[in-house]
Amino acid sequence: MLKDDYRKLFDSISPDAALEQRTRREIMDMLHPKGKHRNRLRRAACIAAAALLLIGTALAVVRASGILDRLFRGEAPSRQAQEAVVRDSMQVSKNGVTLKLDEYLFDRNTLHLGWTVSSEREGDVFYTSSYSYCYTSPGDEILSEESIGGAYGAYSSSDVGDGALVQLDGAQPSHSSYAGYGYKVMPEGSINTRVVIHAYETDFARTDVEDAFELIYADPGDPASLALENARQIGVDPDHLTAVNGYNAYNEALQRLLDGGMDWDAAHEAALTESGIFRELAVLELNVDIDPGRAAEPRFSLDGARSYVLADATVILKTLTIDTASTIVEYDVIPDDASGVTGLNALELSYLLFDQDGKPLDAAYMMGAYGRETDPIDGKRAFAFTHDGNPLSEAVTAITFVPRGRTERREDEPSDDYALRVKAVADAEQCFTVEIR
């Protein structure tokens, strides 16, 4: 079953089950690729298993509200970050449904959005969310395409995209969502961010389900979905999420629309009403233009590449940037002996990060890590790795890179415990430290 496959992949690549959001989306892209029609802008980075391997922690499922809460996770936000957040009262309403842009934050590498949908209607309202970006500079369009699915992936809350719908009623009249995007370098021109909400009503009865996960990622004809469809019910979980991706009427309508030449994402939206399951109440859209040139300088950034010749490999540290809302690390690893390295065990060549006191950083700052084999360097096989996560605290004055090696994470072992075990067995001559001054 799909859920069993998901669990196996999740256990194999995520070091901490609590940090789930990015891992969930990337695994589902592996298991359920949607081909050239996928909307890459509203999903997490697509991982091609043969070329790119997720090797770090995932974004947490964040319940706290606000961009700064998600970025700083209980720590006091930096003054620079507080000043960078733009709180905007921009909103649009129709037929008792309102979309409000709460806030956004842009540093030189990442863009973060937060918005809220609310309903004043008496009955149930179901809605879908999507977002996209447009660029005034043609080069930025190319930059954004290169950034997707690689070093700097997109992310969003679990209610955005993938056919998920949010249910609103008198008990929960509003729901907040978020999304983010990353860039390899700062865009040159302005970025137009667009958030779109499609709101619906239905004659199907609402019923409780334990977890909408299986409905969201259901295959056509999924038995649980068909049972709901035959009973004319919409299954809603405690987080007020649902989907009809497995309903026959929905999939038949979807296929008709696709056969007629409609774009994949537009067809998925239109099939909700073409199926007869929902009736459209409103389409709400907000746009905001962001000028990257107004972003503050990063707190720390390397002034050039640095090379470290270690006991078993050479590491070329290309990027280490601590910005207002992000931390970006890029390095190439050239192992002395790469004869046994494949796409499945390239994980062993990556590094875990620790501060000057030996405290693990990866889980604390939600550092996602990605790796792939790159072009040979000086005739030797080379592997490129990128870590991206939340901004490091100003208390971090040095970063020590410790090779992950072949130390495997034990079942249910917390990320920090695993990291400390890796550090305990590492040879000092295999590690290197960068001072943050």
C-alpha positions as CSV (number, residue, x, y, z in Angstrom):
1,M,0.0,0.0,0.0
2,L,1.0,3.6,-0.6
3,K,1.0,4.4,3.1
4,D,3.3,1.5,3.8
5,D,5.7,2.6,1.1
6,Y,5.6,6.1,2.6
7,R,6.5,4.8,6.1
8,K,9.4,2.8,4.8
9,L,10.9,5.8,2.9
10,F,10.2,8.1,5.8
11,D,12.0,5.8,8.2
12,S,15.0,5.5,5.8
13,I,15.7,9.2,5.2
14,S,14.4,11.3,8.0
15,P,16.5,11.3,11.2
16,D,13.6,12.6,13.4
17,A,10.0,11.7,13.0
18,A,9.0,15.0,14.7
19,L,10.4,17.0,11.8
20,E,8.0,15.7,9.2
21,Q,6.7,18.3,6.8
22,R,9.4,18.5,4.1
23,T,10.1,14.8,4.3
24,R,6.4,14.0,3.8
25,R,6.2,16.1,0.7
26,E,9.4,14.9,-0.9
27,I,8.6,11.3,-0.3
28,M,5.2,11.7,-1.9
29,D,6.8,13.2,-4.9
30,M,9.0,10.1,-5.2
31,L,6.0,7.8,-4.8
32,H,3.4,9.8,-6.7
33,P,5.2,11.8,-9.5
34,K,2.8,13.8,-11.6
35,G,5.1,14.3,-14.6
36,K,5.5,17.5,-16.5
37,H,2.2,18.9,-15.3
38,R,3.2,19.2,-11.7
39,N,3.0,22.7,-10.2
40,R,6.5,22.9,-8.8
41,L,5.8,26.3,-7.2
42,R,3.4,25.0,-4.7
43,R,5.1,21.8,-3.6
44,A,8.3,20.9,-1.8
45,A,11.4,20.3,-3.9
46,C,11.0,17.2,-6.1
47,I,13.7,14.7,-5.4
48,A,14.9,12.5,-8.3
49,A,16.1,9.5,-6.5
50,A,18.9,8.7,-8.9
51,A,20.3,12.2,-8.9
52,L,19.4,13.8,-5.6
53,L,19.1,12.3,-2.2
54,L,17.5,13.9,0.9
55,I,19.9,13.2,3.7
56,G,19.0,15.6,6.5
57,T,16.1,16.7,8.7
58,A,12.8,17.8,7.4
59,L,10.8,20.9,8.1
60,A,8.7,20.6,11.2
61,V,4.9,20.6,11.2
62,V,4.7,24.0,12.8
63,R,1.6,24.8,14.9
64,A,2.7,28.2,16.1
65,S,1.5,31.2,14.1
66,G,3.8,33.7,12.5
67,I,6.8,33.6,10.3
68,L,9.2,34.5,13.2
69,D,7.7,31.7,15.3
70,R,8.5,29.2,12.6
71,L,12.0,30.5,11.9
72,F,13.2,31.0,15.5
73,R,11.2,28.2,17.3
74,G,11.0,29.6,20.8
75,E,14.1,31.7,20.6
76,A,13.9,35.5,20.6
77,P,14.0,36.7,17.0
78,S,16.9,38.9,15.9
79,R,16.2,42.6,15.6
80,Q,17.1,42.3,12.0
81,A,14.4,39.7,11.4
82,Q,11.8,41.6,13.3
83,E,12.5,44.6,11.2
84,A,12.3,42.6,8.0
85,V,8.8,41.2,8.6
86,V,6.2,43.2,6.6
87,R,2.7,43.0,8.2
88,D,0.1,43.8,5.6
89,S,-3.6,44.3,6.0
90,M,-4.2,43.6,2.3
91,Q,-7.4,41.5,1.9
92,V,-10.2,40.6,-0.5
93,S,-13.7,39.2,0.2
94,K,-16.6,37.6,-1.7
95,N,-19.7,35.8,-0.7
96,G,-18.7,35.8,3.0
97,V,-15.3,34.4,2.4
98,T,-12.1,36.5,3.1
99,L,-8.5,36.0,2.1
100,K,-6.0,38.2,4.1
101,L,-2.3,38.4,3.6
102,D,-0.9,38.5,7.1
103,E,2.8,39.0,6.6
104,Y,5.8,38.3,4.5
105,L,9.6,38.3,5.0
106,F,12.3,38.3,2.4
107,D,16.1,38.0,2.9
108,R,18.6,37.5,0.1
109,N,18.0,33.8,-0.1
110,T,14.4,33.0,1.1
111,L,10.9,34.4,0.8
112,H,8.3,33.5,3.5
113,L,4.5,34.2,3.2
114,G,1.7,33.9,5.7
115,W,-2.1,34.3,5.0
116,T,-5.5,33.6,6.6
117,V,-8.8,32.5,5.1
118,S,-12.0,33.1,7.1
119,S,-15.7,32.5,6.5
120,E,-18.8,34.3,7.8
121,R,-21.1,31.9,6.2
122,E,-23.4,29.6,8.3
123,G,-22.7,26.4,6.5
124,D,-19.5,24.5,5.7
125,V,-17.0,26.1,3.4
126,F,-14.2,24.1,1.7
127,Y,-11.3,25.8,0.0
128,T,-8.0,25.1,-1.8
129,S,-4.9,27.2,-1.7
130,S,-2.2,27.8,-4.2
131,Y,0.6,30.3,-4.7
132,S,3.0,31.3,-7.4
133,Y,5.7,33.8,-8.2
134,C,6.4,36.0,-11.3
135,Y,9.6,37.9,-12.0
136,T,10.3,41.2,-13.8
137,S,13.8,39.9,-14.8
138,P,14.0,37.0,-17.3
139,G,17.2,35.9,-15.5
140,D,15.2,35.5,-12.3
141,E,12.8,33.2,-13.9
142,I,15.6,30.9,-14.9
143,L,17.1,31.3,-11.4
144,S,13.8,30.2,-9.8
145,E,13.5,27.2,-12.0
146,E,17.0,26.1,-11.1
147,S,16.3,26.6,-7.4
148,I,13.3,24.3,-7.4
149,G,13.9,20.6,-6.7
150,G,17.5,21.2,-5.7
151,A,19.5,23.1,-3.1
152,Y,16.8,25.5,-2.1
153,G,13.4,23.9,-2.2
154,A,9.9,25.3,-1.9
155,Y,7.8,24.5,1.2
156,S,4.3,25.1,2.5
157,S,1.9,24.1,5.2
158,S,0.2,20.7,4.6
159,D,-3.1,22.3,3.4
160,V,-1.5,23.9,0.3
161,G,-1.6,22.0,-2.9
162,D,-1.8,18.2,-3.6
163,G,-5.6,18.4,-3.8
164,A,-6.0,19.2,-0.1
165,L,-9.1,21.2,0.9
166,V,-9.6,23.0,4.2
167,Q,-13.0,23.0,5.9
168,L,-14.3,26.1,7.7
169,D,-17.5,26.3,9.9
170,G,-18.8,28.1,12.9
171,A,-16.4,26.1,15.2
172,Q,-13.4,27.0,13.1
173,P,-14.3,30.1,11.0
174,S,-10.6,30.8,10.0
175,H,-7.4,29.0,9.0
176,S,-3.9,30.3,8.5
177,S,-1.4,28.9,6.0
178,Y,2.2,29.6,5.0
179,A,4.7,29.0,2.2
180,G,8.3,29.7,1.4
181,Y,10.8,29.7,-1.4
182,G,14.5,29.7,-1.7
183,Y,17.0,31.1,-4.2
184,K,20.6,30.2,-5.1
185,V,21.4,33.9,-5.2
186,M,19.4,37.1,-4.7
187,P,17.0,37.8,-7.6
188,E,17.8,41.0,-9.5
189,G,14.3,42.3,-10.2
190,S,11.1,42.5,-8.3
191,I,9.1,39.3,-7.3
192,N,5.3,39.3,-7.6
193,T,3.8,36.8,-5.2
194,R,0.3,35.6,-5.9
195,V,-1.9,33.7,-3.4
196,V,-5.2,32.2,-4.8
197,I,-8.1,30.7,-2.9
198,H,-10.9,28.7,-4.5
199,A,-13.9,28.4,-2.1
200,Y,-16.7,25.8,-2.4
201,E,-19.8,24.5,-0.8
202,T,-21.3,21.0,-1.1
203,D,-24.4,18.9,-0.5
204,F,-22.3,16.0,0.7
205,A,-22.4,15.5,4.4
206,R,-19.3,16.1,6.5
207,T,-18.0,13.1,8.5
208,D,-15.0,12.7,10.7
209,V,-11.9,10.7,9.7
210,E,-8.8,10.1,11.7
211,D,-6.3,11.5,9.2
212,A,-6.8,13.1,5.8
213,F,-3.4,12.0,4.7
214,E,-4.7,8.9,3.0
215,L,-7.5,10.9,1.2
216,I,-5.0,13.5,0.0
217,Y,-2.6,11.0,-1.5
218,A,-5.3,8.4,-2.5
219,D,-5.1,6.7,-5.9
220,P,-8.2,6.8,-8.1
221,G,-10.7,4.2,-6.9
222,D,-9.2,4.1,-3.4
223,P,-11.6,1.9,-1.3
224,A,-11.8,4.4,1.6
225,S,-12.5,7.3,-0.7
226,L,-15.1,5.3,-2.7
227,A,-16.9,4.4,0.6
228,L,-17.2,8.1,1.4
229,E,-18.3,8.9,-2.2
230,N,-21.0,6.2,-2.2
231,A,-22.3,7.6,1.1
232,R,-22.2,11.2,-0.3
233,Q,-19.8,12.2,2.5
234,I,-16.7,14.3,2.8
235,G,-14.2,13.0,5.3
236,V,-12.7,15.8,7.5
237,D,-9.9,15.1,10.0
238,P,-9.2,17.0,13.3
239,D,-7.0,19.5,11.4
240,H,-10.0,20.3,9.2
241,L,-8.3,18.8,6.1
242,T,-9.9,16.7,3.4
243,A,-9.6,15.7,-0.2
244,V,-11.6,13.8,-2.9
245,N,-8.6,12.7,-5.0
246,G,-9.8,9.0,-4.8
247,Y,-13.5,9.7,-5.7
248,N,-14.6,8.2,-9.1
249,A,-16.6,11.3,-10.1
250,Y,-13.6,13.5,-9.5
251,N,-11.2,11.4,-11.5
252,E,-13.6,10.9,-14.4
253,A,-14.1,14.7,-14.6
254,L,-10.3,15.2,-14.2
255,Q,-9.6,12.8,-17.1
256,R,-12.1,14.6,-19.4
257,L,-10.5,17.9,-18.7
258,L,-7.0,16.7,-19.3
259,D,-8.1,14.9,-22.5
260,G,-9.5,18.3,-23.6
261,G,-6.1,19.9,-23.2
262,M,-6.5,21.7,-19.9
263,D,-3.4,22.4,-17.8
264,W,-2.8,19.8,-15.0
265,D,-3.3,22.2,-12.1
266,A,-6.3,24.0,-13.6
267,A,-7.9,20.6,-14.4
268,H,-7.5,19.4,-10.9
269,E,-9.2,22.6,-9.6
270,A,-12.0,22.5,-12.2
271,A,-12.7,18.8,-11.6
272,L,-13.9,19.7,-8.1
273,T,-17.0,21.4,-9.6
274,E,-17.2,19.4,-12.9
275,S,-17.5,16.2,-10.7
276,G,-20.7,17.6,-9.1
277,I,-19.2,17.2,-5.7
278,F,-18.7,21.0,-5.0
279,R,-20.2,24.3,-6.1
280,E,-17.9,27.3,-6.4
281,L,-18.5,30.2,-4.0
282,A,-15.6,32.5,-4.7
283,V,-12.1,32.8,-6.2
284,L,-10.0,35.1,-4.2
285,E,-6.6,36.4,-5.2
286,L,-3.9,38.7,-3.6
287,N,-0.7,40.0,-5.2
288,V,2.2,41.8,-3.6
289,D,5.4,43.0,-5.3
290,I,8.6,42.5,-3.3
291,D,11.9,44.4,-4.1
292,P,14.9,42.1,-3.3
293,G,17.1,45.1,-3.2
294,R,15.6,46.2,0.1
295,A,16.8,43.1,1.9
296,A,19.5,43.6,4.6
297,E,23.0,42.2,4.3
298,P,23.6,38.8,5.9
299,R,25.1,38.6,9.3
300,F,27.9,36.4,8.0
301,S,29.0,35.2,4.6
302,L,32.2,33.6,3.3
303,D,34.4,35.9,1.3
304,G,35.4,33.1,-1.0
305,A,35.7,29.3,-1.3
306,R,37.8,27.5,1.3
307,S,39.5,24.1,0.9
308,Y,40.1,21.6,3.7
309,V,42.4,18.6,3.2
310,L,41.2,16.0,5.7
311,A,42.3,12.5,6.6
312,D,39.9,10.8,4.2
313,A,38.7,13.5,1.9
314,T,39.1,17.0,0.6
315,V,36.2,19.4,1.3
316,I,35.6,22.6,-0.7
317,L,33.4,24.9,1.3
318,K,31.7,27.2,-1.3
319,T,29.0,28.9,0.7
320,L,28.3,29.6,4.3
321,T,25.7,32.4,4.7
322,I,23.8,33.3,7.8
323,D,21.0,35.6,6.7
324,T,18.0,37.3,8.3
325,A,15.7,34.3,7.7
326,S,18.0,31.5,6.6
327,T,21.3,29.6,6.8
328,I,22.8,28.3,3.6
329,V,25.8,25.9,3.5
330,E,27.3,24.5,0.3
331,Y,30.3,22.2,-0.1
332,D,31.9,19.7,-2.4
333,V,33.3,16.4,-1.0
334,I,36.1,14.7,-2.9
335,P,36.7,11.3,-1.1
336,D,40.1,9.8,-1.2
337,D,38.4,6.5,-2.0
338,A,35.0,6.7,-3.8
339,S,35.0,3.2,-5.2
340,G,32.1,2.0,-3.0
341,V,30.0,5.2,-3.1
342,T,26.6,5.0,-4.9
343,G,23.5,7.1,-4.9
344,L,22.2,5.0,-2.0
345,N,25.1,5.5,0.4
346,A,26.3,8.9,-0.6
347,L,24.8,10.0,2.7
348,E,28.0,8.8,4.4
349,L,30.0,11.6,2.8
350,S,27.9,14.4,4.2
351,Y,28.6,16.3,7.4
352,L,26.6,17.1,10.6
353,L,27.0,20.6,12.0
354,F,27.9,21.5,15.7
355,D,28.4,24.9,17.4
356,Q,31.5,25.9,19.4
357,D,30.2,24.1,22.5
358,G,29.6,20.8,20.6
359,K,25.8,21.3,20.4
360,P,24.2,19.8,17.3
361,L,22.7,22.4,15.0
362,D,20.9,20.4,12.3
363,A,17.7,19.6,14.1
364,A,17.6,22.8,16.2
365,Y,17.6,24.9,13.1
366,M,15.7,22.5,10.8
367,M,18.7,22.1,8.5
368,G,17.6,20.2,5.4
369,A,20.5,18.6,3.6
370,Y,20.7,17.5,0.0
371,G,23.4,15.7,-2.0
372,R,24.2,14.6,-5.5
373,E,27.2,13.5,-7.5
374,T,28.7,16.3,-9.4
375,D,31.3,16.7,-12.1
376,P,34.7,15.2,-11.3
377,I,37.3,17.5,-9.7
378,D,40.9,17.0,-10.6
379,G,39.9,13.7,-12.2
380,K,38.3,12.4,-9.0
381,R,34.7,11.7,-8.2
382,A,33.0,14.6,-6.3
383,F,29.8,15.0,-4.5
384,A,27.9,18.3,-3.9
385,F,26.0,18.9,-0.7
386,T,23.8,21.8,0.5
387,H,22.3,22.5,3.9
388,D,19.5,25.1,4.2
389,G,17.6,26.0,7.3
390,N,16.6,28.6,9.8
391,P,18.9,31.5,10.7
392,L,21.6,30.5,13.3
393,S,21.5,32.3,16.6
394,E,24.0,35.1,17.2
395,A,25.3,32.8,20.1
396,V,26.7,30.5,17.4
397,T,30.3,31.8,16.9
398,A,31.8,28.7,15.2
399,I,30.6,25.7,13.2
400,T,32.3,22.4,13.3
401,F,31.7,20.0,10.4
402,V,31.7,16.3,11.5
403,P,31.5,13.5,8.9
404,R,28.3,11.4,9.1
405,G,30.1,8.3,8.1
406,R,28.4,4.9,8.4
407,T,26.8,5.5,11.8
408,E,23.1,4.7,11.3
409,R,20.3,6.2,13.3
410,R,18.7,3.8,15.7
411,E,14.9,3.2,15.7
412,D,13.1,6.1,17.5
413,E,16.5,7.8,18.3
414,P,16.2,11.6,18.7
415,S,18.2,13.6,16.1
416,D,20.5,15.2,18.7
417,D,21.3,11.8,20.3
418,Y,22.2,10.4,16.8
419,A,24.3,13.5,16.0
420,L,26.3,13.2,19.3
421,R,27.0,9.5,18.6
422,V,28.3,10.5,15.2
423,K,30.5,13.1,16.8
424,A,31.8,10.7,19.5
425,V,33.3,8.3,16.9
426,A,34.6,10.8,14.5
427,D,38.3,11.3,14.1
428,A,39.4,14.9,14.7
429,E,41.5,14.8,11.5
430,Q,38.2,14.2,9.6
431,C,36.6,17.3,11.0
432,F,37.0,21.1,10.3
433,T,35.8,24.3,12.0
434,V,34.7,27.6,10.6
435,E,34.8,30.7,12.9
436,I,31.7,33.0,12.6
437,R,33.0,36.5,13.2
